[in-house]
Amino acid sequence: MNQLAALIDGGRHVELEHKTRELLALDPGAGVLWQVLAVALNGQGKDALEALTRAAGLLPHDAGVQNNLGNACARLGRLDAAVTHYARALELNPEFAEAHNNLGHALLDIGRCEEAQVSCRRAVALKPMYAEAHDNLGSAQLACGRIDAALSSYRRALEIEPGFSEAHNNLGNALLERGHLDAALASYRRALALTPDFAAAHNNLGNALRNLGELDQAEASYRRALEINPQFAAAYCNLGITQRLQGRTALAQSSCRHALRIEPRSATALTVLAESCADLGEFADAEAMCKRAIAIEPASPEAWAALARLRKMTRDDAEWLAQAQRIVSQPLPPRREIGLRYAMGKYFDDVRDFAAAFDNFRRANELQARRAKFDAARLTETVDRIIGTYDRAWMNQPRDPGVESARPIFIVGMLRSGTTLAEQILASHPAVFGAGELRFWTAAAAAPDRAPSALARDYLRVLQGLSADARRVIDKMPTNFAHLGLIHAALPKARIIHMQRNPLDTCLSIYFQDFESTVSYANDLQDLAHYYGEYRRLMQHWRSALPGDSILDVPYEGLVDDAEAWSRKMLEFVGLPWDARCLEFHRTQRTVITASKWQVRQKLHGTSVGRWRNYQRFIAPLLPLTALGQ
């Protein structure tokens, strides 16, 4: 036994296996030797289940054997069997802290987060300096939506063991759930500094970067995770989400299919694939995939929420509502509840139960608001700085001339103001390519030392990469309204279409929308009113600072009421002849990744005009905006 112990301590698992098998040939009834064989097999990455089963049969009252047998089952994904063995270990030794911890981990993996917390609490009560048990307790608390408790547990684990990379990674997850993105990034990076090949931390770092809108960096993180672990299905799913947000639909679908080859029963991969099909207007395929995801994971909030976004809901969807209500009645991390709450709000709005709709939208926004804080004073300072920098004197001062290209069309305005509709109409013209929401000018504005002409040339290369031959290319990033001074200096012949919509309808539609990345002002009606006022102030500045013929104001309500007249005005403004296909925009086959992807594929109707009146009694902070008009 001393020789065997020395081999274990030296990590010499191949020799250990050979020596143990020699001894077992002499004494096959020695349960302890079967335990040692299991150590040798585990050390080589081999299946130790048979050896541990023999040990358990020979040592039926050994709690350690039962615990190890549970670990072997857990590694093989046989979680119910693992729970049985951990429970047997605890019958034999109720003070066995490691078995309580392992039981908690297994219970968490099968979705029993409340029971998992009980087991992990027992482990830390028995062994207060047990860092792994504190970490597992945090994960169980996070799964049940108890973020503050989870943060405390992870921090306690790190007090005990500062170099515990798994706890740094998990702390990042809790911080991300709370919306503390910079702190989450720091935790993931600390985990990676300790363990550079930690695939899960690379994946989670990608999630935080995606929340910040840093899609290229997020993609790089997911790809690094996949270099380390090519069988990492979740990283493929997240890569697919990022590629979808980048407008690279074919690549997004390929990534999801990679995930499904690894995990054919991945509800997440099917849900992301469904979203990408919906982006292409393939709503029947999307619905079928959502239903496949639900068949695999009946309580998936993401799959049920995606299903509601594919069409208008009716009272015949009562079964959908009942299941959604069952899911949100269970403990959920806020991130998972939020999406389904927005979907439930949509259901009740579709069936015109406005009080119930607003209750669900309010709950979704309250949960979101905990994750993202809006700084009204900072926004006002930013708008002051833009107005002070890009004034008429700046616009008229001598500088290198911008690039004389009329190729770009910018569609700007508040979110949910009709920018996607305008893009869909114009992109139905054979000379126009709709590029979606490009992030170029946000990055450009953060690099003020670059000459406008250099920015213009870089931007035109981006457009060329998206479409080699279209006479006009649309960039419909709504928030480019903040950068119109720089855009005009760089591209003085570019046309700017400014979509305007009733401010209450606009703000309410934002409040009702689950955005892919953080929109901090969207979750509080007072914040929305403040943001809208600053947007209005900035647009008034551009009207005075830029040439009068550079911006066309298009009223959403006018476009809905007389699509042909306003479509003709937009085409004339961008220098293109009329084409009747623009009136058949709902038939145009192209990728639309915004929340309006279903609506823009329907014929125009006025049901969204004046929608705010259905909610008038709930939206007092927005009502002063009626004095602003559009």
C-alpha positions as CSV (number, residue, x, y, z in Angstrom):
1,M,0.0,0.0,0.0
2,N,2.9,2.3,0.6
3,Q,4.1,1.7,-2.9
4,L,0.7,2.4,-4.3
5,A,0.5,5.6,-2.2
6,A,3.8,6.8,-3.6
7,L,2.6,6.2,-7.2
8,I,-0.6,8.2,-6.5
9,D,1.4,11.0,-5.0
10,G,3.7,11.1,-8.0
11,G,0.9,11.1,-10.5
12,R,2.3,7.9,-12.1
13,H,-1.2,6.5,-13.0
14,V,-0.1,4.1,-15.7
15,E,2.3,2.3,-13.3
16,L,-0.4,2.5,-10.7
17,E,-2.9,0.7,-12.9
18,H,-0.5,-2.1,-13.8
19,K,0.6,-2.6,-10.1
20,T,-3.0,-2.6,-8.8
21,R,-4.2,-5.0,-11.5
22,E,-1.3,-7.4,-10.5
23,L,-2.5,-7.2,-6.8
24,L,-6.2,-7.7,-7.8
25,A,-5.2,-10.9,-9.7
26,L,-3.9,-12.1,-6.3
27,D,-6.8,-10.8,-4.2
28,P,-9.9,-9.8,-6.3
29,G,-12.0,-9.3,-3.1
30,A,-9.9,-6.4,-1.8
31,G,-12.3,-3.5,-2.1
32,V,-9.6,-0.9,-1.3
33,L,-7.6,-2.1,-4.4
34,W,-10.6,-1.5,-6.6
35,Q,-10.7,2.0,-5.2
36,V,-7.1,2.5,-6.0
37,L,-7.7,1.2,-9.6
38,A,-10.4,3.8,-10.0
39,V,-7.9,6.5,-9.0
40,A,-5.5,5.2,-11.6
41,L,-8.1,5.1,-14.3
42,N,-9.4,8.6,-13.5
43,G,-5.9,9.9,-13.7
44,Q,-5.6,8.6,-17.3
45,G,-9.1,9.9,-18.3
46,K,-10.5,6.4,-18.4
47,D,-13.9,5.2,-17.2
48,A,-13.6,4.1,-13.6
49,L,-17.3,3.3,-13.1
50,E,-16.8,-0.5,-13.2
51,A,-13.9,-0.4,-10.7
52,L,-15.9,1.8,-8.3
53,T,-19.0,-0.4,-8.6
54,R,-16.9,-3.5,-7.6
55,A,-15.5,-1.5,-4.7
56,A,-19.0,-0.5,-3.5
57,G,-20.1,-4.1,-3.7
58,L,-17.2,-5.2,-1.5
59,L,-17.4,-2.2,0.9
60,P,-21.1,-1.5,1.2
61,H,-20.7,0.7,4.3
62,D,-17.9,2.9,3.0
63,A,-19.3,6.4,2.4
64,G,-16.1,7.4,0.5
65,V,-16.7,4.7,-2.1
66,Q,-20.3,5.9,-2.6
67,N,-19.2,9.5,-3.0
68,N,-16.6,8.5,-5.6
69,L,-19.1,6.3,-7.4
70,G,-21.4,9.4,-7.6
71,N,-18.5,11.4,-9.1
72,A,-18.0,8.7,-11.7
73,C,-21.7,8.8,-12.6
74,A,-21.7,12.6,-12.8
75,R,-18.7,12.6,-15.2
76,L,-20.7,10.3,-17.5
77,G,-23.7,12.6,-17.3
78,R,-25.7,10.0,-15.3
79,L,-26.9,12.6,-12.8
80,D,-29.9,10.8,-11.3
81,A,-27.6,7.9,-10.4
82,A,-25.0,10.3,-9.1
83,V,-27.6,11.8,-6.8
84,T,-28.5,8.3,-5.5
85,H,-24.9,7.5,-4.7
86,Y,-24.3,10.8,-2.9
87,A,-27.4,10.3,-0.9
88,R,-26.2,6.8,0.1
89,A,-22.9,8.3,1.2
90,L,-24.7,10.7,3.4
91,E,-26.8,8.0,4.9
92,L,-23.6,6.3,5.9
93,N,-21.9,9.5,7.0
94,P,-24.2,12.5,7.5
95,E,-21.2,14.7,8.4
96,F,-19.5,14.1,5.0
97,A,-19.0,17.7,3.7
98,E,-17.7,16.7,0.3
99,A,-20.7,14.5,-0.4
100,H,-23.1,17.3,0.6
101,N,-21.2,19.6,-1.8
102,N,-21.2,17.0,-4.6
103,L,-24.9,16.3,-4.1
104,G,-25.5,20.0,-4.4
105,H,-23.6,20.2,-7.6
106,A,-25.5,17.3,-9.1
107,L,-28.9,18.7,-8.0
108,L,-28.0,22.0,-9.6
109,D,-27.1,20.3,-12.9
110,I,-30.5,18.7,-13.1
111,G,-32.3,22.0,-12.3
112,R,-33.2,21.5,-8.7
113,C,-31.6,24.7,-7.5
114,E,-33.5,25.1,-4.2
115,E,-32.4,21.6,-3.0
116,A,-28.9,22.3,-4.3
117,Q,-28.7,25.3,-2.0
118,V,-29.7,23.2,1.0
119,S,-26.9,20.6,0.3
120,C,-24.2,23.3,-0.3
121,R,-25.2,25.2,2.9
122,R,-24.8,22.0,4.8
123,A,-21.4,21.5,3.3
124,V,-20.1,25.0,4.3
125,A,-21.7,24.6,7.8
126,L,-19.7,21.4,8.3
127,K,-16.5,22.8,6.7
128,P,-16.6,26.7,6.8
129,M,-13.2,27.0,4.9
130,Y,-14.4,24.8,2.0
131,A,-14.0,27.2,-1.0
132,E,-15.5,24.8,-3.5
133,A,-18.7,24.4,-1.5
134,H,-19.1,28.2,-1.2
135,D,-18.6,28.4,-5.0
136,N,-21.2,25.8,-5.6
137,L,-23.6,27.5,-3.2
138,G,-23.2,30.7,-5.2
139,S,-24.0,28.9,-8.4
140,A,-27.2,27.4,-6.9
141,Q,-28.2,30.8,-5.6
142,L,-27.6,32.4,-9.0
143,A,-29.7,29.7,-10.7
144,C,-32.5,30.6,-8.3
145,G,-32.2,34.3,-9.1
146,R,-30.6,35.2,-5.8
147,I,-27.9,37.4,-7.2
148,D,-26.7,39.2,-4.1
149,A,-26.5,36.0,-2.2
150,A,-24.5,34.4,-5.0
151,L,-22.1,37.4,-5.1
152,S,-21.5,37.0,-1.4
153,S,-20.8,33.2,-1.7
154,Y,-18.4,33.6,-4.6
155,R,-16.5,36.4,-2.8
156,R,-16.3,34.2,0.3
157,A,-14.8,31.4,-1.8
158,L,-12.2,33.8,-3.1
159,E,-11.4,35.1,0.4
160,I,-10.6,31.5,1.3
161,E,-8.8,30.7,-2.0
162,P,-7.8,33.8,-4.0
163,G,-6.4,31.8,-6.8
164,F,-9.6,29.8,-7.4
165,S,-10.1,30.6,-11.1
166,E,-13.5,28.8,-11.3
167,A,-14.9,31.1,-8.6
168,H,-13.5,34.2,-10.4
169,N,-15.4,33.0,-13.5
170,N,-18.6,32.4,-11.6
171,L,-18.3,35.8,-9.8
172,G,-18.2,37.2,-13.3
173,N,-21.4,35.5,-14.2
174,A,-23.2,36.9,-11.2
175,L,-21.8,40.4,-11.9
176,L,-23.0,40.1,-15.5
177,E,-26.4,39.1,-14.3
178,R,-26.5,42.2,-12.1
179,G,-25.4,44.3,-15.1
180,H,-22.0,45.3,-13.7
181,L,-20.3,44.7,-17.0
182,D,-16.9,46.2,-16.3
183,A,-16.6,44.3,-13.0
184,A,-17.7,41.1,-14.8
185,L,-15.0,41.6,-17.5
186,A,-12.4,42.1,-14.7
187,S,-13.5,38.8,-13.1
188,Y,-13.3,36.8,-16.3
189,R,-9.9,38.3,-17.1
190,R,-8.6,37.4,-13.6
191,A,-9.8,33.8,-14.2
192,L,-8.0,33.7,-17.5
193,A,-4.8,35.2,-16.0
194,L,-4.9,32.3,-13.5
195,T,-5.9,29.6,-16.1
196,P,-5.3,30.9,-19.7
197,D,-6.9,27.8,-21.2
198,F,-10.1,28.1,-19.3
199,A,-12.6,27.7,-22.1
200,A,-15.7,28.6,-20.1
201,A,-14.1,31.9,-19.0
202,H,-13.3,32.8,-22.6
203,N,-16.9,32.0,-23.5
204,N,-18.3,34.1,-20.6
205,L,-15.9,37.0,-21.5
206,G,-17.5,36.9,-24.9
207,N,-20.9,37.2,-23.4
208,A,-19.9,40.3,-21.4
209,L,-18.4,41.9,-24.5
210,R,-21.5,41.1,-26.5
211,N,-23.6,42.8,-23.9
212,L,-21.4,45.9,-24.4
213,G,-21.9,45.7,-28.1
214,E,-18.3,44.8,-28.7
215,L,-19.2,42.1,-31.2
216,D,-15.8,41.6,-32.9
217,Q,-14.1,41.1,-29.6
218,A,-16.9,38.8,-28.4
219,E,-16.4,36.7,-31.5
220,A,-12.7,36.4,-30.8
221,S,-13.4,35.2,-27.3
222,Y,-15.8,32.5,-28.5
223,R,-13.3,31.4,-31.1
224,R,-10.6,31.1,-28.5
225,A,-12.9,29.0,-26.3
226,L,-13.5,26.7,-29.3
227,E,-9.8,26.4,-30.0
228,I,-9.4,25.1,-26.5
229,N,-12.5,22.9,-26.5
230,P,-13.8,22.2,-30.1
231,Q,-16.7,20.3,-28.5
232,F,-18.0,23.3,-26.6
233,A,-21.6,23.5,-27.9
234,A,-22.5,26.6,-25.8
235,A,-19.6,28.6,-27.3
236,Y,-20.9,27.7,-30.8
237,C,-24.3,28.9,-29.8
238,N,-22.9,32.2,-28.5
239,L,-20.8,32.6,-31.6
240,G,-24.0,32.1,-33.7
241,I,-25.8,34.8,-31.7
242,T,-22.9,37.2,-32.3
243,Q,-22.8,36.4,-36.0
244,R,-26.5,36.9,-36.2
245,L,-26.2,40.4,-34.6
246,Q,-23.4,41.2,-37.1
247,G,-25.9,40.3,-40.0
248,R,-23.9,37.2,-41.0
249,T,-26.9,34.9,-41.0
250,A,-25.4,32.0,-43.0
251,L,-22.4,31.8,-40.6
252,A,-24.8,32.1,-37.6
253,Q,-26.8,29.2,-38.8
254,S,-23.6,27.2,-39.5
255,S,-22.4,27.8,-35.9
256,C,-25.8,26.6,-34.5
257,R,-25.6,23.5,-36.6
258,H,-22.1,22.8,-35.3
259,A,-23.6,23.0,-31.8
260,L,-26.3,20.6,-32.7
261,R,-23.8,18.1,-34.1
262,I,-22.1,18.2,-30.7
263,E,-25.4,18.3,-28.7
264,P,-28.3,17.2,-30.8
265,R,-30.7,18.0,-28.0
266,S,-29.5,21.6,-27.5
267,A,-32.6,23.7,-27.0
268,T,-30.4,26.8,-27.0
269,A,-29.0,26.0,-30.5
270,L,-32.4,25.4,-31.9
271,T,-33.8,28.6,-30.4
272,V,-30.9,30.7,-31.9
273,L,-31.4,28.9,-35.2
274,A,-35.1,29.7,-35.1
275,E,-34.3,33.4,-34.5
276,S,-32.0,33.4,-37.6
277,C,-34.7,31.8,-39.7
278,A,-37.1,34.5,-38.6
279,D,-34.5,37.2,-39.6
280,L,-34.8,35.8,-43.1
281,G,-38.6,35.8,-43.0
282,E,-38.8,32.0,-42.7
283,F,-41.3,32.1,-39.9
284,A,-42.8,28.7,-40.4
285,D,-39.4,27.1,-40.1
286,A,-38.6,29.3,-37.1
287,E,-41.8,28.1,-35.4
288,A,-41.0,24.5,-36.0
289,M,-37.5,24.9,-34.5
290,C,-38.9,26.6,-31.4
291,K,-41.3,23.7,-30.9
292,R,-38.4,21.2,-31.3
293,A,-36.6,23.2,-28.6
294,I,-39.6,23.1,-26.3
295,A,-40.0,19.4,-26.8
296,I,-36.4,19.0,-25.6
297,E,-36.6,21.6,-22.8
298,P,-40.3,22.2,-21.9
299,A,-39.5,24.9,-19.4
300,S,-37.1,26.9,-21.7
301,P,-38.0,30.6,-21.2
302,E,-36.0,31.5,-24.3
303,A,-37.8,29.1,-26.6
304,W,-41.3,30.1,-25.4
305,A,-40.4,33.8,-25.7
306,A,-39.0,33.3,-29.3
307,L,-42.3,31.6,-30.3
308,A,-44.3,34.7,-29.3
309,R,-42.2,37.0,-31.4
310,L,-42.9,35.1,-34.6
311,R,-46.5,36.3,-35.1
312,K,-49.4,38.1,-33.6
313,M,-50.8,36.1,-30.6
314,T,-54.5,35.4,-30.1
315,R,-56.8,34.0,-27.4
316,D,-56.3,30.7,-29.0
317,D,-52.7,30.8,-27.7
318,A,-54.0,30.2,-24.1
319,E,-51.8,27.1,-23.8
320,W,-48.7,29.3,-24.6
321,L,-49.8,31.7,-21.9
322,A,-50.4,29.0,-19.3
323,Q,-46.9,27.5,-19.8
324,A,-45.3,30.9,-19.7
325,Q,-47.0,31.7,-16.4
326,R,-45.9,28.3,-15.0
327,I,-42.3,29.0,-16.0
328,V,-42.1,32.5,-14.5
329,S,-43.7,31.2,-11.3
330,Q,-40.5,29.2,-10.7
331,P,-37.2,30.6,-9.4
332,L,-35.3,32.0,-12.4
333,P,-32.2,34.1,-13.0
334,P,-33.4,37.6,-13.9
335,R,-31.9,37.3,-17.4
336,R,-34.1,34.3,-18.2
337,E,-37.2,35.8,-16.7
338,I,-36.8,39.1,-18.5
339,G,-37.2,37.7,-22.0
340,L,-40.3,35.7,-21.2
341,R,-41.9,38.7,-19.3
342,Y,-41.5,40.8,-22.5
343,A,-43.1,38.0,-24.5
344,M,-46.0,37.8,-22.0
345,G,-46.5,41.5,-22.3
346,K,-46.6,41.1,-26.1
347,Y,-49.2,38.4,-25.7
348,F,-51.5,40.5,-23.6
349,D,-51.0,43.5,-25.9
350,D,-51.9,41.4,-28.9
351,V,-55.1,40.3,-27.2
352,R,-55.8,43.8,-26.0
353,D,-55.6,43.1,-22.2
354,F,-53.6,46.3,-21.7
355,A,-53.5,46.2,-17.9
356,A,-52.0,42.7,-17.9
357,A,-49.7,43.7,-20.7
358,F,-48.3,46.7,-18.8
359,D,-47.9,44.6,-15.6
360,N,-45.6,42.2,-17.5
361,F,-43.7,44.9,-19.3
362,R,-43.2,46.7,-16.0
363,R,-41.8,43.6,-14.4
364,A,-39.4,43.0,-17.3
365,N,-38.2,46.5,-17.1
366,E,-37.8,46.5,-13.3
367,L,-35.6,43.4,-13.7
368,Q,-33.6,45.0,-16.5
369,A,-33.2,48.3,-14.6
370,R,-31.3,46.3,-11.9
371,R,-28.8,45.3,-14.6
372,A,-28.2,48.7,-16.2
373,K,-28.2,52.1,-14.6
374,F,-29.0,55.2,-16.7
375,D,-27.0,58.4,-16.0
376,A,-29.2,61.3,-17.1
377,A,-26.7,64.0,-16.2
378,R,-24.0,62.3,-18.2
379,L,-26.3,62.2,-21.3
380,T,-27.0,65.9,-21.0
381,E,-23.3,66.6,-20.7
382,T,-22.6,64.5,-23.8
383,V,-25.2,66.3,-25.8
384,D,-23.8,69.7,-24.6
385,R,-20.4,68.6,-25.7
386,I,-21.6,67.5,-29.1
387,I,-23.5,70.7,-29.7
388,G,-20.5,72.8,-28.5
389,T,-18.0,70.9,-30.7
390,Y,-19.9,70.5,-33.9
391,D,-21.4,74.0,-34.2
392,R,-21.9,76.0,-37.3
393,A,-18.4,77.5,-37.0
394,W,-16.8,74.0,-36.8
395,M,-18.8,72.9,-39.8
396,N,-17.6,75.9,-41.9
397,Q,-14.0,75.9,-40.8
398,P,-11.3,75.1,-43.5
399,R,-10.2,71.4,-43.4
400,D,-9.5,68.7,-45.8
401,P,-12.6,68.2,-47.9
402,G,-14.8,65.2,-47.3
403,V,-15.3,62.5,-49.9
404,E,-17.8,63.4,-52.6
405,S,-19.8,60.2,-52.6
406,A,-23.5,60.0,-52.6
407,R,-23.5,56.2,-52.1
408,P,-24.3,56.2,-48.3
409,I,-27.8,56.7,-47.0
410,F,-28.2,57.2,-43.3
411,I,-31.5,56.5,-41.6
412,V,-31.5,57.9,-38.1
413,G,-34.0,58.6,-35.3
414,M,-35.1,57.2,-32.0
415,L,-35.2,53.4,-31.6
416,R,-38.6,52.1,-32.6
417,S,-39.3,55.2,-34.8
418,G,-39.7,53.3,-38.1
419,T,-36.1,53.1,-39.2
420,T,-36.4,49.4,-40.1
421,L,-39.6,50.1,-42.1
422,A,-37.9,52.9,-44.1
423,E,-34.9,50.7,-44.8
424,Q,-37.1,47.8,-45.9
425,I,-39.0,50.1,-48.3
426,L,-35.8,51.6,-49.8
427,A,-34.0,48.3,-49.9
428,S,-36.8,46.9,-52.1
429,H,-35.4,49.2,-54.8
430,P,-33.0,47.3,-57.1
431,A,-30.3,50.0,-56.8
432,V,-30.3,49.9,-53.0
433,F,-28.6,47.6,-50.5
434,G,-29.8,47.6,-46.9
435,A,-26.7,47.0,-44.7
436,G,-28.6,47.1,-41.4
437,E,-27.1,48.8,-38.3
438,L,-23.4,49.5,-38.7
439,R,-21.3,50.5,-35.7
440,F,-18.7,52.4,-37.7
441,W,-19.5,56.0,-36.7
442,T,-19.8,55.2,-33.0
443,A,-16.2,54.0,-33.0
444,A,-15.2,56.9,-35.3
445,A,-16.6,59.5,-33.0
446,A,-14.4,58.0,-30.2
447,A,-11.2,58.7,-32.3
448,P,-11.5,62.5,-32.9
449,D,-7.9,62.9,-34.2
450,R,-8.7,61.2,-37.5
451,A,-9.4,63.4,-40.5
452,P,-13.0,63.2,-41.8
453,S,-11.8,62.3,-45.3
454,A,-9.8,59.3,-43.9
455,L,-12.9,58.2,-42.0
456,A,-15.0,58.5,-45.2
457,R,-12.6,56.4,-47.2
458,D,-12.6,53.7,-44.5
459,Y,-16.3,53.7,-44.3
460,L,-16.8,53.4,-48.1
461,R,-14.5,50.4,-48.0
462,V,-16.8,48.9,-45.4
463,L,-19.8,49.5,-47.6
464,Q,-17.9,48.0,-50.6
465,G,-17.3,44.9,-48.6
466,L,-21.0,44.6,-48.0
467,S,-22.2,45.3,-51.5
468,A,-19.9,45.7,-54.5
469,D,-22.4,47.1,-57.0
470,A,-25.4,48.8,-55.3
471,R,-25.7,52.5,-56.2
472,R,-26.9,53.3,-52.7
473,V,-26.1,51.5,-49.4
474,I,-28.2,52.1,-46.3
475,D,-26.8,52.4,-42.8
476,K,-29.8,52.4,-40.5
477,M,-28.0,52.6,-37.1
478,P,-30.6,54.9,-35.4
479,T,-28.2,56.4,-32.9
480,N,-26.1,57.8,-35.7
481,F,-28.2,60.9,-35.0
482,A,-25.5,61.7,-32.4
483,H,-22.7,61.8,-35.1
484,L,-24.4,63.7,-37.9
485,G,-21.9,66.6,-37.7
486,L,-18.9,64.2,-38.2
487,I,-20.8,62.2,-40.9
488,H,-21.6,65.4,-42.9
489,A,-18.0,66.6,-42.7
490,A,-16.7,63.2,-43.9
491,L,-19.4,62.6,-46.5
492,P,-21.1,65.9,-47.5
493,K,-23.2,64.4,-50.3
494,A,-24.5,61.5,-48.1
495,R,-28.3,61.7,-47.6
496,I,-29.7,61.6,-44.1
497,I,-33.3,60.4,-43.5
498,H,-34.6,61.2,-40.1
499,M,-37.5,59.1,-39.0
500,Q,-40.0,60.8,-36.6
501,R,-42.8,59.2,-34.7
502,N,-45.2,60.3,-32.0
503,P,-43.0,60.6,-28.9
504,L,-45.3,58.6,-26.7
505,D,-45.7,55.8,-29.2
506,T,-41.9,55.8,-29.7
507,C,-41.1,55.7,-26.0
508,L,-43.7,53.1,-25.1
509,S,-42.5,50.9,-28.0
510,I,-39.0,51.1,-26.5
511,Y,-40.3,50.3,-23.1
512,F,-42.0,47.2,-24.5
513,Q,-38.9,45.9,-26.3
514,D,-36.3,43.3,-25.1
515,F,-33.1,44.6,-26.7
516,E,-30.2,42.4,-27.6
517,S,-27.7,44.6,-25.7
518,T,-27.9,47.1,-22.9
519,V,-30.1,50.2,-23.6
520,S,-30.0,51.7,-20.1
521,Y,-32.5,54.4,-20.6
522,A,-35.2,52.0,-21.9
523,N,-36.3,50.6,-18.5
524,D,-37.7,53.6,-16.7
525,L,-40.4,56.0,-18.1
526,Q,-38.7,59.0,-16.6
527,D,-35.4,58.1,-18.1
528,L,-37.1,57.6,-21.5
529,A,-38.7,61.0,-21.3
530,H,-35.3,62.6,-20.5
531,Y,-33.5,60.7,-23.3
532,Y,-36.2,61.7,-25.8
533,G,-35.8,65.4,-24.8
534,E,-32.0,65.2,-25.3
535,Y,-32.5,63.5,-28.7
536,R,-34.9,66.3,-29.8
537,R,-32.4,69.0,-28.6
538,L,-29.6,67.4,-30.6
539,M,-31.7,67.1,-33.8
540,Q,-32.8,70.7,-33.5
541,H,-29.1,71.6,-33.4
542,W,-28.3,69.6,-36.6
543,R,-31.1,71.4,-38.4
544,S,-29.4,74.7,-37.7
545,A,-25.8,73.6,-38.2
546,L,-26.1,71.4,-41.3
547,P,-27.3,72.5,-44.8
548,G,-31.0,72.3,-45.0
549,D,-31.0,69.9,-47.9
550,S,-28.9,67.2,-46.1
551,I,-31.7,65.9,-43.9
552,L,-35.2,64.7,-44.9
553,D,-37.6,64.4,-42.0
554,V,-40.1,61.5,-42.6
555,P,-43.1,61.1,-40.3
556,Y,-43.8,57.5,-39.4
557,E,-47.5,58.2,-39.3
558,G,-47.4,59.8,-42.7
559,L,-45.4,56.9,-44.1
560,V,-48.1,54.5,-42.8
561,D,-50.9,56.6,-44.1
562,D,-49.5,57.3,-47.6
563,A,-46.7,54.9,-48.3
564,E,-46.4,55.7,-51.9
565,A,-46.1,59.5,-51.5
566,W,-43.4,59.3,-48.8
567,S,-41.6,56.4,-50.6
568,R,-41.4,58.6,-53.7
569,K,-40.1,61.5,-51.5
570,M,-37.4,59.4,-50.0
571,L,-36.2,58.0,-53.4
572,E,-36.2,61.5,-54.9
573,F,-34.2,62.7,-51.9
574,V,-31.5,60.0,-52.4
575,G,-31.4,60.5,-56.2
576,L,-33.1,57.4,-57.4
577,P,-36.1,56.9,-59.8
578,W,-39.4,55.5,-58.6
579,D,-39.7,51.7,-58.5
580,A,-43.1,50.1,-57.7
581,R,-41.3,47.3,-55.9
582,C,-40.9,49.7,-53.0
583,L,-44.6,49.4,-52.3
584,E,-44.2,45.6,-52.1
585,F,-41.6,45.8,-49.5
586,H,-43.2,43.1,-47.3
587,R,-42.3,40.6,-50.1
588,T,-38.6,41.6,-50.2
589,Q,-36.3,38.7,-49.3
590,R,-33.5,40.1,-47.1
591,T,-32.2,39.7,-43.6
592,V,-33.8,41.8,-40.9
593,I,-32.4,41.3,-37.4
594,T,-34.2,44.0,-35.5
595,A,-37.3,43.5,-33.4
596,S,-39.4,44.7,-36.4
597,K,-38.5,41.6,-38.5
598,W,-42.1,40.3,-38.4
599,Q,-43.9,43.7,-38.8
600,V,-41.9,44.8,-41.9
601,R,-43.0,41.7,-43.7
602,Q,-46.6,42.5,-43.3
603,K,-48.7,45.0,-45.3
604,L,-48.8,48.5,-43.7
605,H,-51.5,49.1,-41.2
606,G,-52.1,51.8,-38.7
607,T,-52.7,49.8,-35.5
608,S,-49.4,51.0,-34.0
609,V,-50.3,54.7,-34.5
610,G,-51.7,56.2,-31.3
611,R,-51.0,53.0,-29.4
612,W,-50.0,55.0,-26.3
613,R,-53.7,55.8,-25.6
614,N,-54.3,52.2,-24.6
615,Y,-51.8,52.7,-21.8
616,Q,-52.5,56.4,-20.9
617,R,-53.3,55.6,-17.3
618,F,-49.9,53.9,-16.8
619,I,-47.5,56.3,-18.4
620,A,-47.7,59.6,-16.5
621,P,-44.0,60.4,-16.8
622,L,-44.3,60.3,-20.6
623,L,-47.4,62.5,-21.0
624,P,-45.5,65.9,-21.0
625,L,-43.9,64.8,-24.2
626,T,-47.2,65.4,-26.0
627,A,-46.4,69.1,-25.9
628,L,-43.3,68.4,-28.1
629,G,-45.2,67.0,-31.1
630,Q,-42.6,65.4,-33.4
